[in-house]
Amino acid sequence: MATMKDIARIAGVSHGTVSNVLNGRGNVSVEKMEMVLNAAKQAGYRLNTQAQLLRSNSSNKIAVVLPQLLSEKYAYFFNALRQTFEEYPDVSYDLFFTDDLETNELKILQKIASGGYAQVIAISCLSDASPYFDILDLASENVVFVYRKPLNAQVYYSLDYNQAASSVVDSLCLDSVHSIGVFADNKNYLNSQAFIDAIQNQVMAKLPNTSLSIHYSSDVEAYNTAFDFFTRHQLVDIIIAQDIEKSRYLTQASHFGSAQACPPIYCLTSNISPMLEGLHCFPVNYAQLGQDVANYLLLKGEEPRDKPETTIIANLGRRIYTGQLPPVHHDNEGATLNLLTLPSPSTSALQKLLPNFYRQTGITVNLAIRPFDEIFNLLSELDKHTYYDLVRLDVAFFPWLAEKNLLPLNQIGDGIEDLLLKFTETKQKRFSLVNEIAYGMPFDASVQLLFYRKDIFDNAVTKRLFFETTGKELRPPETFAEYDELNYFFYNHREEGNPLRPVGSSTTTGSAGIISSEYLLRYYAAGGKLVENKTTAKLEPQLAESVLNDYLKQLTMTKNVHSEWWGDSIKLFEQGNLAMIIAYMNLFNDVAHSEISPKIGFAPVPGGIPQLGGGVLGASKYSKKSSLMAQFYRWLYSNVIMDRLVMLGGNNIQRNFTYSQEIKHRYPWLPLAYEQINHGIRESVSANNKIFNLRRAEGVIGLGVTNAIDGIMTAKEAIRYINTSLNTLTN
């Protein structure tokens, strides 16, 4: 097996240099780093990661003790642990299973004691936590007990069973519920008793005349115990189960052990609950619990903590999910709605969900998916295309076309303005209101973000090379000066075929509207405004000229993509050919499903003033299907469908939207994006509240910038041309 001495000999450097490179220490030049890494590869050397951690005194071995991984409550918890650990390359962990047997758990503690583990996470079946401290000789704050809290445990994490019980009891059909069965975990476990106590308190307060029949069971015995609910003297109106496995056993017991239909079952599930008729699911935060436990141990010491520590993880609101559908409106048989929209992740997500709308209402929705420019042309003459009922309007031209083409929300069906209460006033103003009248609902509301390759920005050789080149730390840019410097660096050090040395970023130059968007982002970052404190749209000449010159310079060191939409640039990033990209989030979400997803970092755009993007869903005033459209709006903007839309890559900016750990893991940029929407800009109204055609204004700006790109005009001439054209447009 190759050694560090072998690598030193092949690379022609000292043993100390090899050690520093392989262990990430020391001030080693890029040239020597590459020599060592190439020599290590040539020699077939594999770094002993654990030995490296021990040598660097940063060992962080964690033992995870679980009953098993068959149950959802353990599997989702562990998966979130695993995902969180992956963000910390210096962390290692091992998994141990007890099968809920005390003898197994005590044997496991002996293994952990001899394994050099610094911290432990345990779902324990022991009644007393003392063996963890006596056998392992660990401080109490280094052992986290989850769900169950044995005697003498100090650090404890669990779920909010009071909140869950309250939501479940509130949702019961109060008039017909006279008896409730409750199926819970082992009586000796704290999480089980907390669940039962919460149910009893809620029923006593809200259903005082309802009887409770409680059955406790271990995971192993749950199948047998489920049959006890269907004996002749135990029949109940509704059963509340502590987890999805118990619900599964109840349906088996009902099918094989009862002559009557299974009563409705209410159960606690993960955030992705099954949608089955007769099953009512309350999502609890198994995954968030795992993430928070991991972060407690990984970040321990950064913040002072009081002892003992008990943490209860809140759930995602009070929503109950069920596959039970309302009665279909028979008068909708054969009814259709036609929706005009453009291709986007939100459109794709909606397309997958439309069969559910048909099942609920009998209404078929036809999607007419058209390019951006074609949609604008159709909407400009919507009175000639009265076969469209619903239309997706880009936020740039929504104010200009709303009054001409759309029904106000209070005129759709019996009025759907109440749906706007799901959104903050800021987001209503940006995506719904025109002259204080609500004409639309946010559909794929978006904002620009900077996305970058974490693997490149964290690469030791690239970081060192950037420092040697610029004397600065390699990090995501906060200004366009830094952004252009990074583009210059990546362009000059690009290597064909080397995934860690791509071009810095792209510039999309296929249409005037796109060029305008990319130019205006820089203009706003420099402090410019288009209409603020002005009665007409106008660029500030000196500032606009300076920004244009910077824009023209960066064209020589970015990948120029001659495309009429950003999709091709996003595809380049997805394929690993760009180190960075500035993109509208609603167009980027599909990248989360690609192989590059784990490598994606994100940050606010340089300058911190993003442009708003995405679109608004409006109802055509020429449609004769007002009632059908109202049903569609109420279906689409229901909590259940909006949650599914986000899981499938769409957007949801409702004020009560909560991020499940699964969503945050798949689309980690969403919380930042939705916060940045509050700071976004898209100027379409002048200082005297006069709406102007921003779509045409952006076309004028883009054409002027294009003339400068083509050398037809100087930067000064291009800005003069733009302002002359804007003055004509807005007067």
CORKA-V272796 format. One record per pair of residues at least 4 apart in sequence whose C-alpha atoms are under 8 Angstrom apart, sorted by the first residue. I is the first residue (numbers start at 1). GAP is how many residues later the second one is. Records with the same first field share a line. If there is no record, write none. Layout:
I=GAP ; GAP
This chain:
1=43 ; 44
2=4 ; 5 ; 41 ; 42 ; 43
3=4 ; 42
4=4 ; 11 ; 14 ; 15
5=4 ; 10
6=4 ; 37
7=4 ; 11 ; 29 ; 32 ; 33 ; 36
8=4 ; 5 ; 6 ; 7 ; 9 ; 10 ; 28 ; 31
9=4
10=29
11=24 ; 25 ; 27 ; 28
13=4 ; 5 ; 19 ; 23
14=4
15=4
16=4
17=4 ; 11
18=4 ; 18
19=4 ; 6
20=4 ; 5 ; 6 ; 8
21=4 ; 5 ; 7 ; 12 ; 15 ; 16
22=15 ; 25
23=29 ; 33
24=436
28=4 ; 5
29=4 ; 435 ; 436
30=4 ; 431 ; 434 ; 435
31=4
32=4
33=4 ; 428
34=4 ; 427
35=4
36=4
37=4
38=4
39=4
40=4 ; 5 ; 6
41=4
47=5
48=4
49=4
50=4 ; 9
51=4
52=4
53=4 ; 5 ; 6 ; 7 ; 37
54=4 ; 5
58=32
59=31 ; 32
60=30 ; 31 ; 32 ; 57 ; 58 ; 59
61=30 ; 31 ; 32 ; 33 ; 55 ; 56 ; 57 ; 58
62=29 ; 30 ; 31 ; 32 ; 55 ; 56 ; 57 ; 58 ; 59
63=30 ; 31 ; 32 ; 33 ; 49 ; 54 ; 56 ; 57 ; 58
64=29 ; 30 ; 31 ; 32 ; 56 ; 57 ; 58
65=30 ; 31 ; 32 ; 33 ; 55 ; 56 ; 57 ; 58 ; 59
66=8 ; 29 ; 30 ; 31 ; 32 ; 33 ; 56 ; 57 ; 58
67=7 ; 30 ; 31 ; 32 ; 33 ; 56 ; 57 ; 58
68=6 ; 29 ; 30 ; 31
69=5 ; 6
70=4 ; 5
71=4 ; 174
72=4 ; 171 ; 172 ; 173 ; 197 ; 198
73=4 ; 170 ; 196 ; 197 ; 213
74=4 ; 212
75=4
76=4 ; 194 ; 210 ; 211 ; 214
77=4 ; 209 ; 210 ; 211 ; 212 ; 213 ; 214
78=4 ; 209 ; 212
79=4 ; 208 ; 211
80=4 ; 207 ; 208 ; 209 ; 210 ; 211 ; 581
81=4 ; 209 ; 210 ; 212 ; 213
82=4
83=4 ; 208 ; 582
84=4 ; 207 ; 210 ; 211
85=4 ; 6 ; 7 ; 209
86=5
96=12
97=8
98=4 ; 6 ; 7 ; 10
99=5
100=4 ; 5 ; 24 ; 25
101=4 ; 24
102=4 ; 23 ; 24
103=4
104=4
105=4 ; 19 ; 20 ; 21
106=4 ; 25
107=4
108=4
109=4 ; 22 ; 23 ; 26 ; 27
110=4 ; 25 ; 26
111=4
112=4 ; 5 ; 24
113=4 ; 22 ; 23 ; 24
118=20 ; 24
119=19 ; 23 ; 24 ; 178
120=22 ; 23 ; 24
121=22 ; 23 ; 24 ; 25
122=21 ; 22 ; 23 ; 24
123=22 ; 23 ; 24 ; 25
124=21 ; 22 ; 24 ; 25 ; 26
125=23
126=24
127=23 ; 24
128=22 ; 23 ; 24 ; 25
129=4 ; 21 ; 22 ; 23 ; 24
130=4 ; 21 ; 22 ; 23
131=4 ; 5
132=4 ; 5 ; 6 ; 11
133=4 ; 5 ; 6 ; 7
134=4
138=4 ; 5
139=4
140=13 ; 14 ; 15
141=13 ; 14
142=155
143=12
144=10 ; 11 ; 12 ; 13 ; 149
145=4 ; 8 ; 10 ; 11 ; 12
146=10 ; 11 ; 12
147=9 ; 10 ; 11 ; 12 ; 42 ; 43 ; 44
148=8 ; 10 ; 41 ; 42 ; 43
149=4 ; 7 ; 40 ; 41 ; 42
154=153 ; 154 ; 155 ; 156
155=152 ; 153 ; 154 ; 155
156=153 ; 154 ; 155
157=132 ; 136 ; 153 ; 154 ; 155 ; 156
158=33 ; 131 ; 153 ; 154 ; 155
159=32 ; 125 ; 126 ; 127 ; 130 ; 153 ; 154 ; 155 ; 156
160=4 ; 152 ; 153 ; 154 ; 155
161=4 ; 30 ; 33 ; 34 ; 37
162=4 ; 32 ; 33 ; 36 ; 37
163=4 ; 151 ; 152 ; 155
164=4 ; 104 ; 118 ; 120 ; 151 ; 154
165=4 ; 30 ; 33 ; 34 ; 37
166=4 ; 32 ; 33 ; 36
167=4 ; 115 ; 151 ; 152 ; 153
168=4 ; 98 ; 114 ; 152
169=30 ; 33 ; 34 ; 37
170=36
171=149
172=5
173=4
174=33
176=61
177=33 ; 60 ; 61
178=31 ; 32 ; 33 ; 58 ; 59
179=31 ; 32 ; 33 ; 34 ; 57 ; 58 ; 59
180=30 ; 31 ; 32 ; 33 ; 56 ; 57 ; 58 ; 59 ; 60
181=31 ; 32 ; 33 ; 34 ; 48 ; 55 ; 56 ; 57 ; 58 ; 59
182=14 ; 30 ; 31 ; 32 ; 33 ; 57 ; 58 ; 59 ; 60
183=31 ; 32 ; 33 ; 34 ; 43 ; 56 ; 57 ; 58 ; 59 ; 63
184=8 ; 11 ; 12 ; 30 ; 31 ; 32 ; 33 ; 57 ; 58
185=4 ; 7 ; 31 ; 32 ; 33 ; 34 ; 57
186=6 ; 30 ; 31 ; 32
187=5 ; 6 ; 29 ; 30
188=4 ; 5
189=4
190=4
191=4
192=4 ; 50
193=4
194=4
195=4 ; 47
196=4
197=4
198=4
199=4
200=4 ; 12
201=4
202=4 ; 5
203=4 ; 5 ; 7
204=4 ; 5
213=21
215=10
216=9
217=4 ; 5 ; 8
218=4
221=4
222=4 ; 24 ; 27
223=4 ; 23 ; 26 ; 27 ; 30
224=4
225=4
226=4 ; 20 ; 23 ; 24 ; 27
227=4 ; 23 ; 26 ; 27 ; 30
228=6
229=5 ; 6 ; 7 ; 21
230=4 ; 5 ; 23 ; 24 ; 27 ; 28
231=4 ; 27
236=27
237=26 ; 27
238=25 ; 26 ; 27 ; 28
239=24 ; 25 ; 26 ; 27
240=25 ; 26 ; 27
241=5 ; 6 ; 24 ; 25 ; 26 ; 27
242=4 ; 25 ; 26
243=4 ; 24 ; 25 ; 26
244=4 ; 23 ; 24 ; 25
245=4
246=4
247=4 ; 18 ; 20
248=4
249=4
250=4
251=4 ; 11
252=4 ; 5
253=4 ; 5
254=4 ; 5 ; 6 ; 7 ; 8
255=4 ; 6 ; 7
263=15
264=14 ; 15 ; 16
265=13 ; 14 ; 15
266=13 ; 14 ; 15 ; 16
267=12 ; 13 ; 14 ; 15
268=13 ; 14 ; 15 ; 16
269=4 ; 12 ; 13 ; 14 ; 15
270=13 ; 14 ; 15 ; 16 ; 17
271=12 ; 13 ; 14 ; 389 ; 391
272=11
273=8 ; 9 ; 10 ; 48
274=7 ; 48 ; 49
275=4 ; 46 ; 47 ; 48 ; 49
276=4 ; 46 ; 47 ; 48
277=45 ; 46 ; 47 ; 48
278=44 ; 45 ; 46
279=43 ; 44 ; 45
280=40 ; 41 ; 42 ; 43
281=39 ; 40 ; 41
282=36 ; 37 ; 38 ; 39
283=32 ; 33 ; 36 ; 37
284=30 ; 31 ; 32
285=4 ; 28 ; 29 ; 30 ; 31 ; 375 ; 376
286=4
287=4 ; 373 ; 374 ; 375
288=4 ; 25 ; 372 ; 373
289=4 ; 24
290=4
291=4 ; 370
292=4
293=4
294=4
295=4 ; 5
296=4
299=4
305=4
316=342 ; 343 ; 344
317=341
319=320
321=319
325=34 ; 35
326=34
327=33 ; 34
328=31 ; 32 ; 33 ; 34
329=4 ; 31 ; 32 ; 33
330=32
332=29 ; 30 ; 31
333=29 ; 30
334=28 ; 29 ; 30
335=27 ; 28 ; 29
336=27 ; 28 ; 29 ; 30
337=26 ; 27 ; 28 ; 29 ; 51 ; 52 ; 53 ; 288 ; 291 ; 292
338=27 ; 28 ; 29 ; 30 ; 49 ; 50 ; 51 ; 52
339=26 ; 27 ; 28 ; 29 ; 49 ; 50 ; 51 ; 52 ; 53
340=27 ; 28 ; 29 ; 30 ; 35 ; 48 ; 50 ; 51 ; 52
341=6 ; 26 ; 27 ; 28 ; 29 ; 34 ; 50 ; 51 ; 52
342=5 ; 26 ; 27 ; 28 ; 29 ; 30 ; 33 ; 50
343=4 ; 5 ; 26 ; 27 ; 28
344=4 ; 242 ; 243
345=4 ; 241 ; 242 ; 243 ; 244 ; 245 ; 303 ; 304 ; 305
346=4 ; 97 ; 98 ; 240 ; 299 ; 302 ; 303 ; 304 ; 305
347=4 ; 303
348=4 ; 302
349=4 ; 296 ; 297 ; 299 ; 300 ; 301
350=4 ; 295 ; 300
351=16
353=4 ; 288 ; 292
354=4 ; 10 ; 11
355=4
356=4
357=4 ; 5 ; 6 ; 7 ; 275 ; 278
358=4 ; 5 ; 6 ; 7
361=270
363=265
370=4 ; 5
371=4
372=4
373=4
374=4
375=4
376=4
377=4
378=4 ; 7
379=22 ; 26
380=21
381=4
382=4 ; 23 ; 240
383=22 ; 239
386=234 ; 236 ; 237
387=236
388=232 ; 235
389=230 ; 231 ; 233 ; 234 ; 235 ; 236 ; 240
390=227 ; 228 ; 229 ; 230 ; 239
391=226 ; 227 ; 228 ; 229
392=51 ; 223 ; 224 ; 225 ; 226
393=4 ; 5 ; 222 ; 223 ; 224 ; 225
394=4 ; 219 ; 220 ; 221 ; 222
395=4 ; 35 ; 36 ; 217 ; 218 ; 219 ; 220 ; 221 ; 287
396=217 ; 286 ; 288 ; 298 ; 299
397=4 ; 287 ; 296 ; 297 ; 298
398=4 ; 217 ; 218
399=4 ; 35 ; 285 ; 292
400=284 ; 291 ; 292 ; 293 ; 294
401=4 ; 5
402=4 ; 32 ; 37
403=4 ; 31 ; 36
405=215 ; 216 ; 217
406=33 ; 34 ; 212 ; 213 ; 214 ; 215
407=4 ; 5 ; 32 ; 211 ; 212 ; 213 ; 214
408=4 ; 29 ; 30 ; 31 ; 32
409=6 ; 7 ; 8 ; 29 ; 30 ; 31
410=4 ; 5 ; 6 ; 7 ; 28
411=4 ; 5 ; 215
412=4 ; 207 ; 214 ; 215 ; 217 ; 218
413=213 ; 214 ; 215 ; 216 ; 217
414=213 ; 216
415=215
416=4 ; 214 ; 217 ; 218
417=4 ; 21
419=215 ; 218
420=8 ; 21
422=232 ; 233 ; 234
423=4 ; 5 ; 230 ; 231 ; 232 ; 233
424=4 ; 230 ; 231
425=4
426=4 ; 252
427=4 ; 5 ; 250 ; 251
428=4 ; 5 ; 14
429=4 ; 5
431=9 ; 10 ; 11 ; 14 ; 184 ; 185
432=5 ; 6 ; 7 ; 8 ; 9 ; 10 ; 184
433=4 ; 5 ; 6 ; 7
434=4 ; 5
439=179
440=176 ; 177 ; 178 ; 179
441=175 ; 176 ; 177
442=173 ; 174 ; 175 ; 211
443=171 ; 172 ; 173 ; 174 ; 208 ; 209
444=142 ; 170 ; 171 ; 172 ; 206 ; 207 ; 208
445=141 ; 167 ; 168 ; 169 ; 170 ; 171 ; 206 ; 207 ; 208
446=138 ; 139 ; 140 ; 166 ; 167 ; 168 ; 169 ; 205 ; 227 ; 228 ; 231
447=137 ; 138 ; 139 ; 163 ; 164 ; 165 ; 166 ; 167 ; 226 ; 227 ; 229 ; 230 ; 233
448=134 ; 135 ; 136 ; 137 ; 156 ; 157 ; 162 ; 163 ; 164 ; 165 ; 225
449=133 ; 134 ; 135 ; 136 ; 153 ; 154 ; 155 ; 156 ; 161 ; 224
450=130 ; 131 ; 132 ; 133 ; 152 ; 153 ; 154 ; 155 ; 156
451=129 ; 130 ; 131 ; 132 ; 149 ; 150 ; 151 ; 152
452=5 ; 24 ; 127 ; 128 ; 129 ; 148 ; 149 ; 150
453=4 ; 126 ; 127 ; 146 ; 147 ; 148
454=4 ; 145 ; 146 ; 147
455=4 ; 45 ; 144
456=6 ; 44 ; 45 ; 123
457=5 ; 6 ; 17 ; 18 ; 19
458=4 ; 5
459=4
460=4
461=4
462=4 ; 38
463=4 ; 10 ; 11
464=4
465=4
466=4 ; 5 ; 6 ; 7 ; 8 ; 23
467=4 ; 5 ; 6 ; 7
469=20
476=7 ; 127
477=5 ; 6 ; 9 ; 129
478=4 ; 5 ; 126 ; 127 ; 128 ; 129 ; 130
479=4 ; 46 ; 127 ; 128
480=4 ; 42 ; 45 ; 126 ; 127
481=4
482=4
483=4 ; 123
484=4 ; 70
485=4
486=4 ; 18
487=4 ; 16 ; 17 ; 18 ; 67 ; 70 ; 71
488=4 ; 16 ; 69
489=4 ; 15
490=4 ; 11 ; 12 ; 13 ; 14 ; 89
491=11 ; 12 ; 13 ; 66 ; 67
493=8
494=7 ; 8 ; 9
495=6 ; 7
496=5 ; 6
498=4
499=77 ; 78
502=74 ; 75 ; 76 ; 77
503=55 ; 56 ; 74 ; 75 ; 76
504=53 ; 54 ; 55 ; 74 ; 75 ; 76
505=53 ; 54 ; 73 ; 74 ; 75 ; 76
506=52 ; 53 ; 54 ; 55 ; 63 ; 72 ; 75
507=11 ; 48 ; 51 ; 52 ; 53 ; 54 ; 62
508=6 ; 7 ; 52 ; 53 ; 54 ; 55 ; 56 ; 57 ; 58 ; 61
509=5 ; 6 ; 51 ; 52 ; 53 ; 54 ; 55
510=4 ; 5 ; 51 ; 52 ; 53 ; 54 ; 55
511=4 ; 52 ; 53 ; 54 ; 191
512=4 ; 186 ; 187 ; 188 ; 189 ; 190 ; 191 ; 194
513=4 ; 182 ; 185 ; 186 ; 189
514=4 ; 50 ; 51 ; 52 ; 188
515=4 ; 187 ; 190 ; 191
516=4 ; 182 ; 183 ; 185 ; 186 ; 189
517=4 ; 94 ; 181 ; 185
518=4
519=4 ; 28 ; 29 ; 32 ; 183 ; 186
520=4
521=4 ; 88 ; 89 ; 90
522=4 ; 25 ; 29 ; 85
523=4 ; 5 ; 6 ; 20 ; 21 ; 24
524=4 ; 5 ; 83 ; 85
525=81 ; 82 ; 83 ; 84
526=17 ; 21 ; 81
528=11 ; 12 ; 15 ; 16
529=10 ; 11
530=7 ; 8 ; 9 ; 10 ; 153
531=4 ; 5 ; 6 ; 7 ; 152 ; 154 ; 155 ; 156
532=154 ; 155
533=153 ; 154
534=4 ; 152 ; 153 ; 154
535=151 ; 152 ; 153 ; 155
536=150 ; 151 ; 190 ; 191 ; 194 ; 195
537=149 ; 160 ; 186 ; 189 ; 190 ; 193
538=185 ; 188 ; 189
539=5 ; 180 ; 183 ; 184
540=4
541=4 ; 175 ; 178 ; 179
542=4
543=4
544=4 ; 175
545=4 ; 170 ; 171 ; 174
546=4
547=4
548=4 ; 157 ; 167
549=4 ; 166
550=4
551=4
552=4 ; 156 ; 157
553=4
554=4
555=4 ; 5
561=7 ; 8
563=5
566=4 ; 17 ; 21
567=4 ; 20
568=4
569=4 ; 12
570=4 ; 11 ; 13 ; 18
571=4
572=4 ; 5 ; 6
573=4 ; 5 ; 6 ; 7 ; 8
574=17 ; 20 ; 22
575=21
576=20
582=23
583=4 ; 5
584=4 ; 29 ; 30
585=4 ; 88
586=27 ; 28 ; 64 ; 65
588=4
589=60 ; 61 ; 78
590=4 ; 59
591=5 ; 6
592=4 ; 5 ; 74 ; 75
593=4 ; 73
596=4
602=67
603=69
604=4 ; 6 ; 68 ; 72
605=4 ; 5
609=70 ; 71 ; 72
610=66 ; 67 ; 69 ; 70 ; 71
611=69 ; 70 ; 71
612=65 ; 68 ; 69 ; 70
619=4 ; 10
625=4
626=4
627=4
628=4
629=4
630=4
631=4
632=4
633=4
634=4
635=6
636=5 ; 6
637=4 ; 5
638=4
639=4
640=4
641=4
642=4 ; 9 ; 10
643=4 ; 9 ; 14
644=4
645=4 ; 5 ; 6 ; 7
646=4 ; 5 ; 6 ; 17
647=16
652=5
653=4 ; 21
659=4 ; 5 ; 12
660=4
661=4
662=4
663=4 ; 5
664=4 ; 5 ; 6 ; 7
669=4
670=4
671=4
672=4
673=4
674=4
675=4
676=4
683=11
684=7 ; 8 ; 9 ; 10
685=4 ; 5 ; 6 ; 7
686=4 ; 5 ; 6
692=38
693=4 ; 36 ; 37
694=4
695=4
696=4 ; 33
697=4 ; 29 ; 32
698=4
699=4
700=4 ; 22 ; 25 ; 26
701=4 ; 21
702=4
703=4
704=4 ; 14 ; 15 ; 17 ; 18
705=4 ; 10 ; 13
706=4
707=4 ; 5 ; 6 ; 11
708=4 ; 5 ; 6 ; 7 ; 10
713=4 ; 5
714=4
715=4
716=4
717=4
718=4
719=4
720=4
721=4
722=4
723=4
724=4
725=4
726=4
727=4
